Amino acid sequence: MSTNFSQRIEQALADPQLRANFRGAMKFLRIKRQLAFSDEQEWRALRKQGAAIRQDVIQRLPELLIQLEQQCLQNGIQVHWAQDGDQANEVILEIAQNKQAKRVIKGKSMASEEIELNDFLAKHDIECIESDMGEYIVQLDHEKPSHIIMPAIHKNTAQITALFEKKLGIKTPEGDVDALIGVGRRILREKFEQADIGISGVNFAIADTGTLCLVENEGNGRLSTTAPPVHIALMGLEKVIPNIQVLPTLQRLLTRSATGQHITTYLNLISGPRKKDERDGPKEVHLVLLDNGRANIRQDEKLQNTLACIRCGACMNHCPVYTRIGGHAYGSTYPGPIGQVVTPQLKGLAEEGELLDACSLNGACGEACPVEIDLPELIRTLRHRRQESTSNAWSKEALVWLVWAKIHQHPKLYQQTTRLAAALRGLTPYIPSLWRKSRNMPKPAKMSLHQQVKDRSNIRKKAGK
Amino acid sequence: MPHSSKTIQKKQQVYLFGTCLIDNFYPQAGLDAIALLELAGFEVIFPQAQTCCGQPPYNSGFKAPALSIAKQTIDLFSDEGIPLVVPSASCASMIKYHYPTLFEANTNDKQLALNLSQRTFELIDFLHDKLPYSQQPKCPHLKVTLHESCSALREMNVASTWHKVLEQLDNIELFFPEDRHECCGFGGTFSVKSEPISAVMTHDKSQNLLATGAEKILSGDCGCLMNIGEHIVFEKSAFKKQANPCLHLASFLVARFGLQHEH
């Protein structure tokens, strides 16, 4: 991105259409989720279970991954480990080149966004088409997803109609969503038939059976993983779960939190390539296990719960900042609260630390998280880490807090400062501060509470005790 | 209940942590908190050596100053028999939930922090079942709206007691705004560091609160009230408001119980 975070924020806030699109869509999702979890007790119980399952996964991650690998191999799924995005891209390219593949169809995968797979394959002359409708729309407009579940949520129907006309030369009646979906479906059907390889993400990978679970609504996930002769599944390490018994809990939490659905239209359980007596399905299935910084996150006890995330998007739907600036402003693969926590950990606090400032610590994200990730606490912890790790100990802000601490650690000095501020209250209108751009500056009181209490005889003075 | 075994009935003592915001900008809310506590039969101790709870640097990423302020505050309110009452959900939450996380496990400081945590209460929550609701003087009818602060909702979990208290007042009508659980955009230093986002949030919140038609906007957090109130005054022509409609719950209760302001 050529612009910085604050410039992107300004741009987003200056776009009333964008803001209206997000405000409306996020509110709709919040209401749907609320209805799906209308039984407060059930929600709490389910959430507790979900959190416990994910905690267990984080604790036993290495052992579960080895078990997953073994079971996948037994099922005929070829397993590849990738330490970072480059390695994952290379692994996928190698498979594609071995097959002399030129056309790839891809189901929705945030991990593939993270490693920028589409661009990488394009550089090697391999066309990679998104088959999720939202992803297809953003790809058509050379954009990135603005939401991890609803990639094109920043666009309204009119904008998509115009985009289809411009890029595909197909005119559809104004406001006709079904017509737009019809266009996408027609084009994508051909792509499914022609594709040499199908790539997908993974929502959950079951360790003890070597099964890959894919949650989706459009059927594109099923087509991407069954129609082409080769299927490559790409997953972040943390998506492993121990067994199928824990799947219903996570599945219920995921779909209700994401879209308010009790169950999605499709739940794909993939346990290997086509067997000898079977007539369909891919001939080869590959699983690429992507680390890309995740193992490091796990090493940090205070931050490791970042990996509990099941990528439902509820935190962004509930975030008052995200709902106003939208996903693109963050400039990272994962936007919103989980993005503010993940991105600085994957890319470094020095590069991405400023994302942490766009949070009022209001707690709405943590309250909505279906696996009890204390997102505000993680953001706060990362702010502490940023400060501790910074070489810039003499920044303007550090100096402000140094002076602040001096005053507030000395009650006498504090009271003198208060009195001084009260004496100079007439100058309030001249204090320069960003606060003034949208608010009046409050004047200090003529007499502080300390002073007024001192004057009352009926309050016991127990200073120092 | 009195904790003294002396024969003369001694009033139960409570500590008041006034908060730096109330101290500097809204002392009346602090005096009103004292008046309410006294009305409920408590003797209020206000140590003059109190300053701030340390939340501003703590939330901004500066842990060291927060830690030294926490130690100082814990030391100041050290009598284990005396509850600490705070007229702000946000500052109460800092003391109750964040102080203990600042110290290493199994240390004396941690023990002291946990002890203070257990006896720290948000003012309205502390008082809600101790007020003389049956003795309300006749007050004029008033439409009010309540801003449930994020700390009251999601940290201290006291927003529901704020409702309960208001529901027991005579002659008021309580309205809730659209998006009632959404942040007002204050967030301490967030309102300066991320001013453009904060400003939009504050504007939406102010608009929703005013759209209820309420004459007063009530809350138990002066941070939110300062943010919302100063924005409404800033935009007074757009909002068609002459005066700042924001009021701390303590001050509202003092008026409804007919208590004289102390000065």
Interface residues (C-beta under 8 A of the other chain):
Chain A: S6 I9 E10 L13 R19 K27 P320 V321 R324 I325 L356 D357 A358 C359 S360 L361 N362 G363 A364 G366 E367 R380 R383 H384 R386 Q387 E388 E397 A398 W401 L402 W404 A405 I407 H408 Q409 P411 Y414 Q415 T418 A421 A422 S433 L434 W435 K437 S438 R439 N440 M441 P442 K443 P444 A445 M447 S448 L449 H450 Q452 V453 K454 D455 R456 N458 I459 R460 K461 K462 A463 G464 K465
Chain B: Q13 G18 C20 I22 D23 N24 F25 Y26 P27 Q28 G30 L31 I34 E38 E43 V44 I45 F46 P47 Q48 A49 Q50 T51 C52 G54 P56 P57 Y58 N59 S60 G61 F62 K63 A64 P65 S68 I69 Q72 L76 S78 D79 C150 L153 R154 E155 D179 H181 E182 C183 G185 F186 G187 G188 F190 S191 V192 K193 S194 E195 P196 I197 S198 A199 V200 M201 T202 H203 M226 N227 E230 H231 V233 F234 E262 H263
